[in-house]
Structure formats: structure tokens, C-alpha cells
Amino acid sequence: MGFKRFLVKRAITMFGVLMATLLITVSLVGSNMDSISKQSVALEIRQQVTANKNLLSSFKTSEQLDTYVSNQIKQRITALGLDQPWYSPQRIGLSMYKILTLDFGHAKFLTSDSGSSDVKDIILEKLPRTILLFTTATVIVSVFGIFLGMIAASKVNSVLDKITSGFAIVSSSFPVWWIGVLMIFVFAFLYPIFPARATPDVPVTDPGYLGSLLYHMILPMITLVIVGFGSWAYLVRNFLIGILQEDFIWAKRSVGIDEKDILYSHALKNAAPPIVTILALSLSGSLGGAIITEAVFDWPGMGRLYFEAISVLDLPVIIGETYVLTAFFLVSVFISDVLYGYFDPRVRYK
Amino acid sequence: MNISSKEIWTEFSKSKIGLVGISILGILFFMSVLAFVTVPFDQFKTWSDPTNWLSYPKSALPSWINYFQSEKIPEHLILSPTTSSQQIDSIHVSTNSFAVNYQYDGFPSDFVYQYTAKYKGSPLLVLSVLRPDGVEMMLISSALPFSNNNAEYHGMIFSTQNTVAKNTGNLQNKYAFSLDGLSSEKIIFSQLSENKILKGHYVFKANLYDISANSSIEQSHFILGGKVYGMMGTDELRRDLSVGLLWGTPLALFVGITVSIGSVILGLVYGVYAGYKGNLTDETLMRFNDVIYAMPALPLLIILAVTIGNSIFLIVGFLVIFGWVGVAKVSRSMALQIKTLQYVEASKLMGQKDYKIIFKHVLPQLLPYAFASIAISVPSAITTEAGLSFLGLGDPTFPTWGQILHDASTYNAAARGMWWWILPPGIMIAVTGLAFVFMGQAMDAIVNPRLRRN
């Protein structure tokens, strides 16, 4: 199987996953969505009729008015295709097509900071903030982790190695959001150094907004780095140690190549594919933010948006964000697959 | 790959980290048993029912912090009575007395006497206190409502009640300082010379005077309000956190172990079947596996919990849906190798049925790997459930650790410095996770001998 065929196959799978996730989301929230849109149609028509004084005066009895209104509602519902059940193929097809073309519609309750209720605007507003916090944190964590992992691997069973491994295991057992709560408790209330809420307290239009945002970012950033780098270091250490056990490394040792040389040039090169893959995955994963961590720090990004949308059941936002999150995730899975296939030919010839 | 279960155990018992894991797990199991024995199921069902917790203090610190402080904070005491009765002439007196050795450096915040009296007619209830210095004070004396036939009367006497305040205020001549504006408990527990706490043995006595001998006081409690309570303290809703934390243990173990066993079995069977069958079956099953693998788990879990339901059993099911994928991938590739072994081929040639080969020859080979995966996947199941509960999407009827943390964040526990509400649940989550991580590490080293060389 050639590399191209491998790529095509992966791409098709990814598209299938995207469709499947969308389908699941749409069918899970579909029935709710249905009743909400019907209610909003009814409300809209009632408002139109009551606003139209001429039309109102043309009715003699209230029954006449009622029949007129219900007829209008029925017509509108048929025109919009809402008379069919939400699970009818046309309606699911239509809504999936709309979502595919990035037409998420308007949010029911939530708005962006600038006041737009277009789901696309809301998401585009939150995305940069999430990138600012989570992607930066991921970069710091991975660089720091890879570095520490290499040192630990070069001195297996040394004190540093044991501390790193121990720290990695312990830190990964605590939920990140709990550490977040703890950090807020210690550094925002016990020793009030940082603000507890990560949402800047100045309006977006203020010139000091960016500075305020950066200041509010420090505490969540520290938390993410502390919790994250241990497992990175541990992962890199284990990859390297696994490779250092390989026969070709023993061959190099027996030839008399310097142990440091072996680690930094030969072993690291071979550990690159999994490391790059994981880096790609976690970078893209960081785009979605972390729903719970953002909720804890009140960081105005993608994760908190999702949480807010869930808590008020703002379905267009839920669907739109699920789509965007899944798409990002899949693109990164795809990229990492491609990278892996590129680095390690065994994968694509399997 | 051929390791018998006995060998696994001998290897395992050599691993220090594995033994630590097992011991922690043993403690957690002990705590679960303790939860079932000490806290009846009915009581823990009323965890989210505020009326059940009325006699508990609000946001009280754990009582053991008094050991670390020179100033002893008054403890919240729920006293049980010693009952006695005596006959004085024609009057029958039933007495409930509550003795307390009060050695704290602060006044109690209040006191409440709760009782149920059984009587006929209209008996007299008198509440009095005998202080360490021998002074006896009458706090309240009231006739219970008249009843023609045998009646049961539930009543409460509060320290803030007007009569109590008046009766204590009337004792002005005993005290060397003005009692104006002082609440009754600050008078009762005060020295006579100055308004400072008087330490020592206090006896509160409730006497029920009646002409018939059939009257009695039942189920009475004397609650002395304080700011520390129990092993773990209480939360804003007056709930005893030690009950919640204790009950959280079996719940977390249940969620973690059921989810991991469920996902590992599902993944194992799925993966082995795909690998063993091969060809088109393998291809189809693995593509489906890819689909689930690439789905964003947490957003979908949240949507599922919101739309379908958040009972703890449903959540376990949802977690299994996203948990089996990795196991299926690995067990498929292992099955691919085992399939080519000669004895498997031999039994195939002899006409053995597929499912028999899978269950007799392939699956047993994967057992060590399965056990390691079960141990490794428990922590993530526990933290994911805790995360869902923390977001308020968990089962509200069960006090899981995540649920407790959710309540803590709802009532701004961090902002109010209520560390005893935030720290223990998180530590419990981590410790439980660690126990399984340790065991998983030990088993991993057995399953993948290459790791042992370091």
C-alpha cells in the first residue's frame, strides 16, 4: 500500500468520524431542538400579529384571531419543514449540510462579548483566548517535559529520575481542575497574589484588555504547567529507555560511541515519531480548551463556552462547538497519522 | 507471553510499588465496608435532604484542629441523655440529664434542647443547668399543651428564646458585670466575676413533673452549638462531610472498577474477535473502532448526561462506551500473533469451533494484559466521573467525591477558606487513582518484561 493510498484511507475514516459524531450530537439534541424551534416560530407569529394593528382590528372575535394565528403557525412550520419529525432523513440531512458548511445558526441565549448571537462569531471570539492559554501552556509543558525526560533517561535510577517519575505518577492522579481549585484557594485567597476569576474585569474595547487578560492568565497557566510537565517527562523518558534497550543501540555502545552521543542523536531520532505525534495531538487538543479547567478558572474560552451552552441548553452553540472541536481533533489525528506514517514506514505498509 | 496466574502473583509480591497499591486498595475496601456498616443506607440516601442535617453545625471545621491550637475552638456537641426518674410525694419526675466537660476557650454559639414527651394531662417541663462552680440556674419552666388522652409532643427549646434570655438576665445579682445585651449562653458559660469562659463540668437537666407516672421524655438531645465538628467538619448545608467522604469510597470504587472491567471485557472480546477472524470482519470492526476512538469523549459524555440522564448506572455505561477502544486495538494485534501459533492452527485443523478456540486458547493468553489494563484504566474512569459530577452533571442522589467538590465550588468554598471542604475529596480521588496506578505499574512490568530491565 503506497503512502497516498494510506493518506486517502485515513482521510475517509476521519470524515466518517466527523459525520458520525455530528449525527450522534444532532440525534441526541434533536428532539429538544425541535420543540424549541417550534416554540420560537409560534412566538414570532404571535408578535407579528399583535404588532400589526390593522390586522388585529379586522378580527371580530377572539376565536377568529386564534384560528388565524394557529393557521399561520402551521403554514410557517410546513414552510420550514418542521412538520416532519426531527429524525426524518431530510431534516437530519439538511441540518448536517448546514453544519458542514459552517452555518451554525443563531444562539438562543448566549452572545459574544460584542453582542452578536451568531454561533460562528461567538466561537471565533473564544478560540483565540483558548489558544492563548492552552496552546501556550502545551508548548511550555512539552518543551520542559521533553528536556526533563531526556535528562531522566540519561541517568536512569538516579535521584532526579526517581523524583521525575514519582512526580509524574502522583501529579497525573490528581484531577487538573482540583489542582486549579487548590491554586485559586492558595494564591487568590490565602495569599492574594493573583485574581481568582480569570475573566478580565475591563471591557473588551478597553486598550488595557490584553494586559489584563495576560495578568489573569498567569494562575491557570502555572496550574497547567505544574500538572502537565511531569507526565510529558515520564513519557519521553520511557520512550527513550525503550529505545536504549534496542539491539542497534547496544551495537553502537559496543563500537564505543559515547553514551551521550547515543542518547542525544541516535536514540532521540528514533523516539521522534511518537513524541511528534503526541505533540501534534496535544496541541490540537488544546484548541478545545479544557471544559472543566476553564469552568474552574472562569477563563472566557472555548471550554467555558461549551459549559455555559450545556447549562442553559443552547443547542446551536452545543452543536457548533462539538463540530469545531471534533474537526480540530480529527485534523490533528490525521496530521499525527501522516507524520507517523512518514517517520515510520512500517505503519503504512502494514 | 505464557505466564500462569501463580507466576504473576509471585512476581507481583516482589514489586514494592504493587504491594503499596494493594494495601491502599485494602484500606479503601475497608472504608467501604465501614460505610455500609456505620452509615445506614437510608441515612446516606438523605444526603441531599437538608432537613436531615438540622442539628449539625454550619461550615464547621474538623474537630482535630484543636490539637494544633492553643485556643480551643468550641466543638459542636450533640449530647445524648442519661435518663432517671423518681417519685417525690405525689409528683412523678422523669429526668434527662446531659453532662459535658466544657474545656474550650470560647462560648458555645447557641444551644438547642430537642425532645419528644409522652404524657396525659399537662405536665411541667423545667430545664436547668448546674455549673462547675455549683451555681444552679433555671433556664425555662413551661407547661406542655394540655391533652385528654395519651399524647406525643415534639418540642424544642432554643437558647435564643425570649423566656430563656429573660430568666438568665434575671440572674444579674450573681454577676459582677452588666448582663445587658449578652445572649443566654454567654451568661450561662461565664465566670461570675468577669465575662470570661468558665471551664469545667456542666450538667443540663430537663425535668418533667407530672402527677401520673406514665409520662416520659423520649428521643431527647441537647445540642451545644460550636464551630468544629467531627473528623471532617461540615459543609455549608450542615452535612457531616465524613459521611459523604466515607460513602464516596464505595461509589468511586464501584464506578472505577465496573467501568474498567466492563471496558476491558468489551474491548478484549471485540479485539480478539476482529483479530482472529481477520479479513473483511477485521477491517469493518477496526474502522468502527477508529470512529469511536476519534470522538471527543468529554463533550459527548456531557451531552449524553444532559440529554439521556445522569443516574450513576447510566454514567458507568457512557464511560464504558468510550473506554473499550484502546483495549480492543491492542488485543487485536495480540490476537493476530497468537492466531499464528502452531497449537491454535492445529486445533483449527482438528475442526474446533471458532468461539471455543477464542475462549480456550486465545483469551487466556491475554489475561495478564487484561488485568494490567483494568488496573490502569480505573483512575481515568474515577476522575472522569468526578469531573462530570463537579460540573453538576453527576447523580445528585449519591454523595460522590466529585459531587462534594461541586457543592464546594457552588458555595464558593475556596473564597471562604473552607479547606476542609476542598482538600479531602480531591486527595481521596488521587489516592484511589494512585492505588490502581501502582498496581497497574507492577503488572505492566510483569506483562512487558522489557520494562523490567530498567
Interface residues (C-beta under 8 A of the other chain):
Chain A: T13 M14 G16 V17 A20 T21 I24 T25 L28 V29 N32 V156 N157 I169 V170 S172 S173 F174 P175 W177 W178 I179 V181 L182 I184 F185 A188 F189 L190 A196 I241 G242 Q245 G288 I291 I292 A295 V296 Y306 F307 I310 S311 L313 I318 E321 T322 L325 T326 F329 L330 V333
Chain B: R287 D290 V291 A294 M295 P296 L298 P299 L300 I302 I303 L304 V306 T307 I308 P379 T383 A386 G387 F390 L391 G392 L393 L405 A408 S409 A414 A415 R416 G417 W419 I422 L423 P425 G426 I429 A430 V431 G433 L434 V437 F438 Q441 R450 R453 N454
